[in-house]
């Protein structure tokens, strides 16, 4: 059973940066497509970024491409999300997800972490 554990969330001020990490265990990491989603209160879960199995292809939601950088480390079984120039509208619970192929829809991912809260507020 694949397990994902996110970390790195917290409270930051607008314009600051935050780095989220997701530790993946219980499966063969290099065979998993990985993604980050986020969910704000009262809103649907939103796609942020997906990373191919080999890490060579990274697909961002267009509106986040300029500020977010995702990466995976196949040696450490980790996937990270560097978030820069954070805005109040980035406030959400951020989830790490794993599946067999890249997709922008949450239903394509079989495994999910518990989420980590990111709050951007002055």
N, C-alpha and C positions, 0 to 999 in steps of 0.2 A: 504494500500500500504506500503510495507516494504521500509524503507529508511536506507541507510548506509552512515556514514560520517567518513572518515579517518582523522587521525591527527598524528603528530609526525615526519613527514618527515623533511629533512633538508640537510645541507652540513656537512659532516664529513671527517676526514682524514682516510686513510687506517689504519686498525687495531683497529679503534674505534668501539663503539657500538651505537645502536639506537633502540628505542622502538616505534613501531607504535601501534596505537589504532584505533579501529573501533566501533563507537556507532551505535547500531541497534534500530530502532523504527518502530512502525506501524504494527508490527506483533507479533506472539507468539514466543518469542525468542527461547524457549527450543525445538520448533518443527523444527527449521531451522538447516540444515547443513551449515557450514561456511568454507570459504576458503580465502586464499590470493593468488593473482596472481601478476605478474609484467610484465612490457613491456618497453623495451629499444627502442630508435629510430631506425627505420628500421627493427625491429624484431617482430615476432609474440608474442602474449601474452603468458606468461610462467607460468605454475603451480608452486607454492611454497609449499603450505601446505593446508591440509583440516582437519577439526575437526568435529567429529561426534556430533550428537545432545546432547548426554549426556556428552560430553567432555572427555570421557574415552579413546577414540581412536583418535589418531592424526597420519596423514599420510603425510610424507614429501617427496618432491623430493629428491632422494638419495643424490645428490650433496650438498644439503643444510642441511642435517640432523645434521651435526656436529656443525654448527654455529648458526642455527636459532631455536628458541623455540616459539611455538604457544600455546596459552591458551585461554579459554573462561570463562567468569564469568556470569553464568546464573542469578545471583542475580542483577547484574549491567547492563545486556544486552550489554556486551562489549566483544570484541575479540581483543587480543593483539598479536603482533609479536615482539619478542625480537631478534635482529640481532646483532651478535657478530663478532669480527674479520673481519670487513667489508673490501671488496676489490673493486677496481675501477669497476670491471665487475658486481658488484651488483647495479651499478647506473641504475635507472629505475624509472618509475612511478609504485607505488605499489597500488593495488586495493584490496578492501575487497569485497567478494561476498557471497550471501546467496541463498540456494536452498533447495530442499526437500531431497536430498540424496548426499552423498559424491561422488565426481568424480574428476578426474584430467583434465577434459576437460571443457573449459569455457562455452560451450553450455549448460551444465547441470545446470547452475546457472541462476536463474531468475532475481536476483536483484544485483545491483552493486553500489559501491560508486563512487565518482568523481575522486578518486585517490589522492595520495600524493607523491610528488617528493622526491626521495632519491638520493643524489649525493655524491659519494665517490671520493675525489680528494685531492691531496697534494698541 
